[in-house]
């Protein structure tokens, strides 16, 4: 190995402040829940595989399904089930 390419400090010699990497999985889930709430508020119905991309919502429909198993479960987790039009109380 070319000695000019070697770092002068080894990883055990780092003296700087450690950086904490935040847990983004929870953030991604909150972003998805906010999008589901927004969809239900705007459309008054459960999102579907077809209506979600037509409404240009993010994250992708498959991502929401991976996180919650269904749009109904996502709407329930978002606390937006009562916002669906025509739903009996």
VOFIBA-190864 format. One record per atom (N, C-alpha, C): z, x, y; residue in one letter. Coordinates in steps of 0.1 Angstrom, whole numbers, padded with zeros to 4 digits, always signed. Layout:
REM VOFIBA-190864
ZXYA ...
END
This chain:
REM VOFIBA-190864
+0000+0008-0012X +0000+0000+0000X +0000+0009+0012X -0007+0005+0022X -0008+0012+0035X +0005+0012+0042X +0011+0023+0045X +0025+0023+0052X +0024+0017+0066X +0013+0016+0072X +0012+0010+0085X +0014-0006+0085X +0012-0012+0073X +0013-0026+0071X +0027-0031+0067X +0036-0021+0065X +0049-0025+0061X +0058-0029+0073X +0066-0039+0071X +0075-0043+0081X +0087-0033+0082X +0091-0031+0095X +0102-0021+0097X +0116-0027+0092X +0117-0040+0092X +0130-0047+0089X +0128-0054+0075X +0137-0052+0067X +0137-0060+0054X +0144-0073+0057X +0141-0083+0048X +0146-0096+0050X +0162-0097+0051X +0169-0088+0044X +0183-0088+0045X +0189-0082+0058X +0180-0077+0066X +0185-0070+0078X +0182-0079+0091X +0178-0091+0089X +0175-0100+0100X +0188-0103+0108X +0188-0101+0121X +0200-0102+0130X +0198-0114+0139X +0188-0121+0139X +0186-0133+0148X +0193-0145+0143X +0192-0156+0151X +0199-0168+0148X +0191-0176+0138X +0197-0180+0127X +0190-0187+0116X +0185-0200+0122X +0173-0204+0117X +0167-0217+0121X +0169-0227+0110X +0174-0238+0114X +0177-0249+0104X +0164-0258+0103X +0158-0259+0092X +0147-0267+0089X +0151-0281+0087X +0147-0291+0096X +0152-0305+0094X +0145-0311+0082X +0152-0321+0077X +0147-0329+0066X +0137-0339+0072X +0125-0337+0069X +0114-0346+0075X +0111-0358+0067X +0116-0359+0054X +0114-0370+0045X +0119-0383+0051X +0131-0382+0057X +0138-0394+0063X +0130-0398+0075X +0125-0388+0083X +0117-0391+0095X +0104-0398+0091X +0098-0394+0081X +0085-0400+0077X +0088-0414+0073X +0099-0417+0066X +0102-0430+0061X +0105-0439+0073X +0112-0434+0083X +0114-0442+0095X +0102-0445+0103X +0092-0436+0103X +0079-0438+0110X +0072-0449+0102X +0072-0449+0089X +0065-0459+0081X +0072-0473+0083X +0085-0473+0084X +0092-0486+0086X +0089-0492+0100X +0088-0483+0110X +0085-0488+0123X +0071-0493+0123X +0062-0487+0116X +0048-0492+0116X +0047-0505+0109X +0055-0507+0098X +0055-0520+0091X +0061-0531+0100X +0072-0528+0107X +0077-0537+0116X +0067-0542+0127X +0060-0532+0132X +0050-0534+0143X +0039-0543+0137X +0034-0540+0125X +0024-0548+0119X +0028-0563+0118X +0040-0565+0112X +0045-0579+0110X +0047-0586+0124X +0052-0579+0134X +0053-0585+0147X +0040-0589+0153X +0030-0581+0151X +0017-0583+0157X +0009-0594+0149X +0010-0594+0136X +0002-0603+0127X +0009-0614+0121X +0022-0614+0120X +0030-0625+0115X +0029-0627+0100X +0024-0617+0093X +0022-0618+0078X +0025-0605+0072X +0026-0605+0058X +0028-0593+0051X +0015-0584+0052X +0016-0571+0053X +0004-0563+0053X -0001-0563+0039X -0014-0561+0037X -0021-0560+0024X -0028-0547+0024X -0033-0544+0012X -0041-0532+0010X -0053-0532+0019X -0059-0544+0022X -0071-0545+0030X -0067-0546+0045X -0057-0553+0048X -0054-0556+0063X -0048-0544+0070X -0041-0535+0062X -0034-0524+0068X -0044-0514+0074X -0054-0509+0067X -0064-0500+0073X -0073-0507+0084X -0075-0520+0082X -0083-0527+0093X -0076-0527+0106X -0062-0528+0105X -0054-0528+0117X -0052-0514+0122X -0058-0504+0115X -0057-0490+0119X -0042-0485+0120X -0034-0489+0110X -0020-0485+0110X -0019-0472+0102X -0009-0465+0106X -0005-0452+0099X +0009-0453+0096X +0014-0447+0085X +0007-0438+0076X -0003-0447+0067X -0010-0440+0059X -0020-0446+0050X -0013-0456+0041X -0021-0466+0037X -0016-0476+0028X -0010-0470+0015X -0016-0460+0010X -0011-0454-0003X +0002-0447+0000X +0004-0442+0011X +0017-0435+0015X +0028-0445+0015X +0026-0457+0021X +0036-0467+0022X +0039-0472+0008X +0029-0474-0001X +0031-0478-0015X +0039-0467-0022X +0037-0454-0020X +0044-0444-0027X +0059-0444-0023X +0061-0447-0010X +0075-0447-0005X +0083-0459-0009X +0076-0471-0009X +0084-0483-0011X +0079-0491-0023X +0069-0487-0030X +0063-0494-0042X +0055-0506-0038X +0057-0513-0027X +0049-0524-0023X +0051-0526-0008X +0042-0534-0002X +0043-0538+0012X +0055-0547+0014X +0057-0556+0004X +0069-0565+0005X +0082-0558+0005X +0083-0548-0003X +0095-0539-0003X +0097-0532+0010X +0086-0527+0016X +0086-0520+0029X +0090-0530+0040X +0085-0542+0040X +0089-0552+0050X +0104-0555+0048X +0109-0557+0036X +0123-0559+0034X +0131-0548+0039X +0127-0535+0036X +0135-0524+0040X +0134-0522+0056X +0124-0527+0062X +0122-0527+0076X +0130-0538+0083X +0135-0547+0075X +0143-0559+0080X +0134-0568+0088X +0121-0569+0084X +0112-0577+0091X +0107-0590+0083X +0113-0593+0072X +0109-0604+0064X +0110-0617+0072X +0120-0618+0080X +0122-0631+0088X +0111-0632+0099X +0103-0622+0102X +0093-0623+0112X +0080-0629+0107X +0079-0631+0094X +0066-0636+0088X +0065-0651+0091X +0053-0655+0097X +0051-0668+0100X +0050-0677+0088X +0055-0689+0089X +0055-0699+0079X +0064-0697+0067X +0073-0687+0069X +0082-0684+0058X +0094-0693+0059X +0097-0700+0048X +0109-0709+0048X +0122-0701+0050X +0131-0706+0058X +0144-0699+0060X +0154-0700+0049X 
END
